[in-house]
Amino acid sequence: MASAPAQAASAPTASLQRGIVKMVLSGCAIIVRGQPKGGPPPERQINLSNIRTGAMARRAAQSQPEAKDTPDEPYAFQAREFLRKKLIGKEVCFNVEVKTAMGREYGMVYLGKDTSGENIAESLVNEGLANVRREGIRGNNPEQVRLCDMEDQAKASKKGMWAEGGSTHTIRDLKYSIDNPRNFVDSMHQKPVNAIIEHVRDGSVVRALLLPDYYLVTVMLSGVKCPTFKREADGSESPEPFAAEAKFFTESRLLQRDVQIILESCPNQIILGTIMHPNGNITELLLKEGFARCVDWSMAVYTQGADKLRAAERSAKERKVRIWKDYVAPTANMDQKDRQFVAKVMQVVNADAVVVKLNSGEYKTIHLSSIRPPRIEGEEKNKDKDKRFRPLYDIPYMFEAREFMRKKLIGKKVNVTVDYIRAATSAAETGTTAFAERTCATVTIGGINIAEALVSKGLATVIRYRQDDDQRSSHYDELLAAEARAIKNGKGLHSKKEVPIHRVADISGDTQKAKQFLPFLQRAGRSEAVVEYVFSGSRLKLYMPKETCLITFLLAGIECPRGSRNGPGGVQVAEPFSDEAMLFTKELVLQREVEVEVESMDKAGNFIGWLHIEGVNLSVALVESALSKVHFTAERSSYYKTLVSGEEPARARKEKIWAHYEEKQVEEVVHVTEEKERQASYRAVFVTDITDGLHFYAQDVETGAQLESLMETMRAEIAAQPPVEGSYAPRRGDYCIATFADGEWYRARVEKVESPAKVYVFYIDYGNREVVPSTRLATIPPAFSTRTLPAQATEYAFAYIQVPQDEDVRADVVDSLVRDIQNSQCLLNVEYPGTSCPHVTLQFQDSKDDVGLALVKEGMVMVDVRKEKHLHKMVTEYLNGQESAKSARLNIWRYGDFRADDADEFGYRR
């Protein structure tokens, strides 16, 4: 870079001017700017008079492939650095001595506010970093004379360029490009690298010289983006709003400053980094002053804490500065109490929303911000169109996500911070489904962000937004980081393993399935369940985890107000307090883990029984809350006394359903309690089989001859025309014929087909069951179907006795009965109906002794005390037998009366 040529016209002596040094172009050229007033300030280039320094390196034009890069001239970079360290950001004063025809200005520059400060040209010459241009020097100019003297002294002292030993070591090996930027960035291991910012393209993109290896790289600030200068078709640039201001903000703080850069990532050949200056982090400053916005795609690689960037951006938004001058917060119109509150979770909806109860008692649906629950897309969605689609079980990982939230949140208090309100959309807008207005929030419990926990387990994904879409989670970066971890570790939705399949049988309202399932639930005693839905105060849908099925469950022993429903004659009006009863049940048990005791089922295939939650019987709780009455069917239950004792105070208080209750007249009570006498009508039966559950099958002796005749005829016909082995394909529910262990054919019904080698059959005329291969089955000839002669084996249960819960005790009773009555003729009387079969008394054919009473007297079983008055005499006889067995300490009474301790422990329930 040269000083002013001799022939340039001398400018008139100008007054001293001041400015701030923005940039040092070379050892003898600087750019000076004024003070900013409402925008970036004016600037001008000043060249130092009378001296010359080496030219800086220059890259060849990209448009000229044959052109070569020009390297530094000796000591050019050292001269530039000398001035950079001395002048950048400092105030200088200068006067313009010469202005060329091309507009280039030459003059003297002094450090400080006046000419008493350091003369920059003299300092350069004194250090041997510039030589004096002696052509045209006038002897009467003392400044020029002093420069020549200084140069002579520098030469004598062998300073700078006048030193011995050559100058090649002062020429940089500049590298304008990097072959593999990603490897280069990775090799730095995110350690700070010393650098000089050489150029500022816009507020968030700079050109940096990395030291000490002189790599010249373009660095984009991680996590943010400033307004840019758009290049138009004609080559001109048009700035976006605040682009020039953002550029000046970065320039005035970083341009040609010594900084440290943390190179963080290199996606698509773009190097992302964070610039650390002793005075602070420019990324945070840009956000705080409203010159930049956060960007999600590069936020993930920011190493200095994404939360700081979000906080800085939030501060700018709240102050409405610069690019946020027209900003309106998503929750701007909400009161503080509506933005942040504590609420109790009552229900989990799918896997991205919860229903909470506020302190005011109001219910509110809260959607988790910025996450999407598992879903099915494309071909999977259209598969099995005929099959009823159940999102909770049919969408992979939806059930796991719902269960995670249910176990974590149900019944617990959570902190809710509303992030935004998503406006309602119509079906026309979305093209698919209409959505109501949604409150989207961050929900935390014990400091854990539920959305983040779901995402980290791979049970939800993070929604991607347009860059200008501000309606997102206040913890969006944590969600993105959690998703990245889940993808990396192959969790949940990101797993390469087979997706979990939930085959859940819905037997609600399926009478046939319910009948088959009833004995299992009855034998199980208390079973675990989850309440999936509450239809009314006493009608619920339960998920049975062990049995993986859904059932409809009705609470036993109570009469609960019924809600409105569609009937044959139109909509039936809801009974008073039906809504309150349903709300009570919802609050107590919805989506909670409960225990159920199934006693029976109704004709619609709904199971009836008792539901317990944390030691509370729901039927009793409804009665005590005056939301249900005790039903007469509860008299036979062990919970009857508890129900009555709960009902009496509620009735006395005349609350809710008892508000208009009036005591009934005694005469009416007497009339109602009239009972019929016990009917004893014994008939002869032949006992064919005794089950492990203490039920038995028997044939009527009257029709025994018909059965024998049919069997003989059928076997003769089969012998004449034997079926082809293996030709029969069994299906559940089919009537068929099967060969028993004795080699004879019998009528049977297929109960289950596991495989051709494993078919479960029930012999309809004898009551026993067997697992056989399909080769032992054949189609039943039409002449011998159940239309010709109905199934002869009828199932019965013993009246007045409790079935022991303990398997060993029950096995002893079964063994005793097999010895005494199986394959023998007895007398049978039906005492009262049961849920699955009639309860009967059985007498020995010869002695007429009661079989059940004999078991009681031997201390094998306990008495089931019936409340019906017409059965009182029989119950008393059984209880007397029980007392005699207890006194003699027979069998189950050998340790005395165990019922005072814990009957369940011994396999009985009182």
GIDA-V244583 format. One record per run of one state. SS is the DSSP state (H for helix, E for strand, C for the rest). FROM is the first residue (numbers start at 0). TO is the last residue. If there is no record, write none. Layout:
SS	FROM	TO
SS	FROM	TO
This chain:
C	0	8
E	9	9
C	10	15
E	16	25
C	26	27
E	28	32
C	33	41
E	42	47
C	48	49
E	50	51
C	52	56
E	57	57
C	58	68
E	69	69
C	70	74
H	75	86
C	87	89
E	90	98
C	99	103
E	104	110
C	111	117
E	118	118
H	119	125
C	126	129
E	130	131
C	132	140
H	141	156
C	157	158
H	159	161
C	162	166
H	167	169
C	170	173
E	174	174
C	175	179
H	180	186
C	187	191
E	192	201
C	202	203
E	204	209
C	210	213
E	214	220
C	221	222
E	223	225
C	226	227
E	228	230
C	231	235
E	236	238
C	239	241
H	242	253
C	254	256
E	257	266
C	267	268
E	269	276
C	277	278
E	279	280
H	281	287
C	288	290
E	291	293
C	294	294
H	295	298
C	299	304
H	305	318
C	319	320
H	321	323
C	324	334
H	335	338
E	339	348
C	349	351
E	352	356
C	357	361
E	362	367
C	368	369
E	370	372
C	373	377
H	378	381
C	382	389
H	390	393
C	394	396
H	397	408
C	409	411
E	412	421
C	422	423
E	424	424
C	425	425
H	426	429
C	430	433
E	434	434
C	435	436
E	437	444
C	445	446
E	447	448
H	449	455
C	456	458
E	459	461
C	462	474
H	475	487
C	488	490
H	491	493
C	494	503
E	504	505
C	506	509
H	510	523
C	524	524
E	525	535
C	536	537
E	538	543
C	544	547
E	548	554
C	555	556
E	557	559
C	560	563
E	564	566
C	567	568
E	569	571
C	572	576
H	577	588
C	589	591
E	592	600
C	601	605
E	606	612
C	613	614
E	615	616
H	617	623
C	624	626
E	627	629
C	630	630
H	631	635
C	636	638
H	639	652
C	653	654
H	655	657
C	658	664
H	665	671
C	672	681
E	682	689
C	690	693
E	694	699
H	700	719
C	720	733
E	734	738
C	739	743
E	744	754
C	755	756
E	757	762
C	763	767
E	768	771
C	772	772
H	773	775
E	776	778
C	779	780
H	781	783
C	784	792
E	793	797
C	798	799
E	800	800
C	801	805
H	806	820
C	821	822
E	823	831
C	832	836
E	837	843
C	844	848
E	849	849
H	850	856
C	857	861
E	862	862
C	863	867
H	868	886
C	887	889
H	890	892
C	893	896
H	897	899
C	900	901
H	902	905
C	906	909
